[in-house]
């Protein structure tokens, strides 16, 4: 369903180790909002919710709720640490359009 790039997995592990909680997972969710209709939400959580899908990719656990999973099929989570700034990027083949800032999308 969702793939985590090597760079993104390394950054996730680093952030979890800095928090002192390497056993936690990353929730990747899709919420309504943004200028294109949907936006991504990333946050660390201790455990998955009851109906979550748990994806293990490159050594990290990803939690995805059932509604978000409809929009995340084939997604690649990347991390870029370039001159223009650092951050996670979501490469979503299901998105028809994205906003200019890349923070939201539509399907």
Secondary structure, 3 states (H helix, E strand, C coil): CEEECHHHHHHHHHHHHHHCCCCCEEEEEEEECCCCCEEEEEEEECCCCCCCEEEEECCEEEEECHHHHCCCCCEEEEEEEECCEEEEEEECCCCCEECCCCCEEEC
